[in-house]
Amino acid sequence: MTVVSDLDKSSLLEVIDSHKNDEIIEKLKEIPIDIRENVKEVSVDMWGGFPSIVQKVFTNARLVIDRFHVRKLVNKSLNELRLLVNLKGLKARCLLLKNGADLTEDEQEELKELLNSSTVLSIAYELKENLRNIYETTTTVKMGIRRLTNWLVSAKLIFGKTADTIKKHLLNICNYFLNRTTSGVMERLNNKIKLIIRQGYGFKTFESLRTKLLACLFK
């Protein structure tokens, strides 16, 4: 299903029983045109159908690729590389994926030892941390495009298809730097939705699920 939320109010707005463009567009167009035209930004993940949906439904809105999903994609590639160089175990995974700034002194020493075992993994980790720094310190779209374009030169060699995906969505990724809009609210709502479904032991119909979710999560 497709879930729509108000990021300002942390409110669930709609639950659509589809992940097909035409069906999502049809449902969203039930929203009055004056409301849709007032939407300024729409934050999404990198699913390929979202640009056309936003263009047709929220005609004045800017598309923003959520930073969480970009970093999640890079972390996934970093973790896959870890397994390729045969560094298994939860400890190694946590050390690599945790923000470097949040590591304790002991963890920093453990990470250093871990990275010394693989030059490629060390470069990949540095790229992951550089991406985080770009997100934290970039202040304009133009700066973001320049810095991410430079980052992609090295990332292409290490992360391959992941770098290609980021390059494909580069402008919408960099739209984040205008207002630093993120769909973190949506991630929290998704967790609540999963909890409601578990507590309800499932629902016989989609409409009963939709009604329950809106009753609990609409503000």
C-alpha positions in Angstrom: 0.0 0.0 0.0 1.0 3.7 -0.3 0.9 5.9 2.7 0.6 9.7 2.6 1.3 12.0 5.6 1.5 15.7 6.6 5.1 16.2 7.6 4.4 19.4 9.5 1.6 17.9 11.6 3.0 14.3 11.8 -0.4 13.2 10.7 -1.5 10.3 8.6 -3.6 11.7 5.6 -4.4 8.7 3.4 -3.8 5.0 2.9 -4.1 3.8 -0.6 -4.5 0.1 -1.5 -2.1 0.2 -4.4 1.5 0.9 -5.5 0.5 1.6 -9.1 0.9 5.1 -10.5 -2.5 5.5 -12.1 -4.4 4.2 -9.1 -2.4 6.4 -6.7 -2.9 9.5 -8.9 -6.7 8.8 -9.2 -7.0 8.5 -5.4 -4.9 11.6 -4.6 -6.9 13.7 -7.1 -9.9 13.3 -4.8 -8.1 15.9 -2.7 -9.6 19.3 -3.6 -7.4 21.1 -6.2 -6.9 24.2 -4.0 -5.3 22.1 -1.3 -3.1 20.2 -3.8 -1.9 23.4 -5.3 -0.8 24.7 -1.9 1.5 21.8 -1.3 5.1 23.2 -1.7 7.3 20.1 -1.1 6.8 16.3 -1.2 9.4 14.2 0.4 9.7 10.6 -0.9 12.1 7.7 -1.3 13.7 6.8 -4.7 10.9 4.7 -6.1 10.7 5.6 -9.7 7.0 6.3 -9.8 6.9 9.2 -7.5 8.1 12.0 -9.8 5.3 11.5 -12.3 2.7 11.2 -9.4 3.9 14.5 -7.8 4.0 16.3 -11.2 0.4 15.3 -12.0 -1.2 15.7 -8.5 0.8 18.4 -6.7 1.6 20.7 -9.6 3.3 23.4 -7.6 5.3 21.1 -5.4 9.1 20.5 -5.3 10.1 16.8 -5.1 12.6 16.0 -2.3 14.4 12.7 -2.0 14.6 11.9 1.7 18.1 11.9 3.0 17.4 8.8 5.2 16.8 6.7 2.1 19.9 7.9 0.3 22.1 7.1 3.3 20.3 3.8 3.8 21.1 2.8 0.3 24.8 3.6 0.8 24.8 1.8 4.2 23.3 -1.3 2.5 26.2 -1.3 -0.1 28.8 -0.8 2.6 27.3 -3.8 4.5 27.3 -5.9 1.4 31.0 -5.1 0.9 31.7 -6.0 4.5 30.3 -9.5 3.8 32.3 -9.8 0.6 35.6 -9.3 2.4 34.4 -11.9 5.0 34.1 -9.6 8.0 31.0 -11.2 9.6 29.3 -10.6 12.9 27.0 -8.0 14.4 29.9 -6.1 16.0 31.6 -5.4 12.7 28.3 -4.3 11.1 27.5 -1.9 13.9 30.9 -0.3 13.9 30.8 0.3 10.2 27.2 1.7 10.0 27.2 3.8 13.2 28.0 7.5 12.7 31.7 8.0 13.2 31.1 11.0 15.4 29.0 8.8 17.8 31.7 6.2 18.3 33.3 5.8 21.8 37.1 5.8 22.0 37.1 2.0 22.4 34.9 1.7 19.3 37.1 4.0 17.3 40.1 1.7 18.1 38.1 -1.4 17.1 36.9 0.3 13.9 40.5 1.3 13.0 41.6 -2.3 13.4 38.7 -3.5 11.3 39.4 -1.1 8.5 43.1 -2.0 8.5 42.1 -5.4 7.3 40.7 -4.2 4.0 41.7 -1.1 1.9 38.5 -1.3 -0.1 36.4 -1.4 3.0 38.3 1.5 4.5 37.6 3.6 1.3 34.0 2.7 1.4 33.6 3.7 5.0 35.3 7.0 4.3 32.8 7.6 1.5 29.9 6.8 3.8 31.2 9.3 6.4 31.9 11.9 3.6 28.3 11.6 2.5 27.1 12.2 6.1 29.3 15.3 6.3 27.9 16.6 3.0 24.4 16.4 4.4 25.4 18.0 7.7 27.4 21.0 6.2 25.9 21.8 2.8 23.8 25.0 2.8 22.6 25.4 -0.8 21.3 23.2 -3.7 24.2 24.4 -5.9 26.8 23.5 -3.3 25.1 20.1 -2.8 25.2 19.3 -6.5 28.8 20.2 -6.7 29.9 18.3 -3.6 27.8 15.2 -4.5 29.0 15.2 -8.1 32.6 15.1 -6.8 31.6 12.4 -4.3 30.1 10.2 -7.0 33.4 10.0 -8.9 34.9 7.8 -6.2 31.6 6.3 -5.1 31.0 4.9 -8.6 34.2 2.8 -8.2 33.3 1.4 -4.9 29.5 1.3 -4.8 28.6 0.8 -8.4 24.9 0.7 -9.0 24.2 2.5 -5.8 26.2 5.5 -7.1 24.3 5.3 -10.4 21.0 5.5 -8.6 22.1 8.5 -6.6 23.3 10.2 -9.8 19.9 9.6 -11.5 18.1 11.4 -8.6 20.8 14.0 -8.0 18.7 17.1 -8.4 15.8 15.9 -6.2 18.3 14.7 -3.6 19.8 18.1 -3.5 16.4 19.8 -3.2 16.8 18.7 0.5 19.2 21.6 1.0 16.6 24.2 0.4 14.6 23.6 3.5 16.2 20.4 4.9 12.8 18.6 4.5 12.8 15.0 5.5 10.2 12.3 5.7 11.4 11.0 9.1 7.8 11.5 10.3 6.8 8.9 7.8 9.2 6.4 9.2 7.7 6.8 12.6 4.2 6.5 11.3 5.2 3.3 9.4 6.3 1.8 12.7 3.0 2.8 14.4 1.1 1.3 11.4 3.0 -2.0 11.8 2.2 -2.0 15.5 -1.5 -1.4 14.9 -1.6 -4.3 12.4 0.1 -6.6 14.8 -2.2 -5.6 17.7 -5.3 -6.2 15.4 -4.0 -9.6 14.4 -4.6 -8.5 10.8 -7.7 -7.1 9.2 -10.3 -8.8 7.1 -10.6 -6.0 4.5 -8.4 -3.1 3.4 -11.1 -0.6 4.2 -11.3 -1.8 7.8 -7.5 -1.4 8.0 -7.6 2.1 6.5 -10.4 3.2 8.8 -8.5 2.0 11.9 -5.2 3.6 10.8 -6.9 7.0 10.1 -8.8 6.9 13.4 -5.6 6.3 15.3 -3.1 8.5 13.3 -5.0 11.4 11.7 -4.6 14.7 13.6 
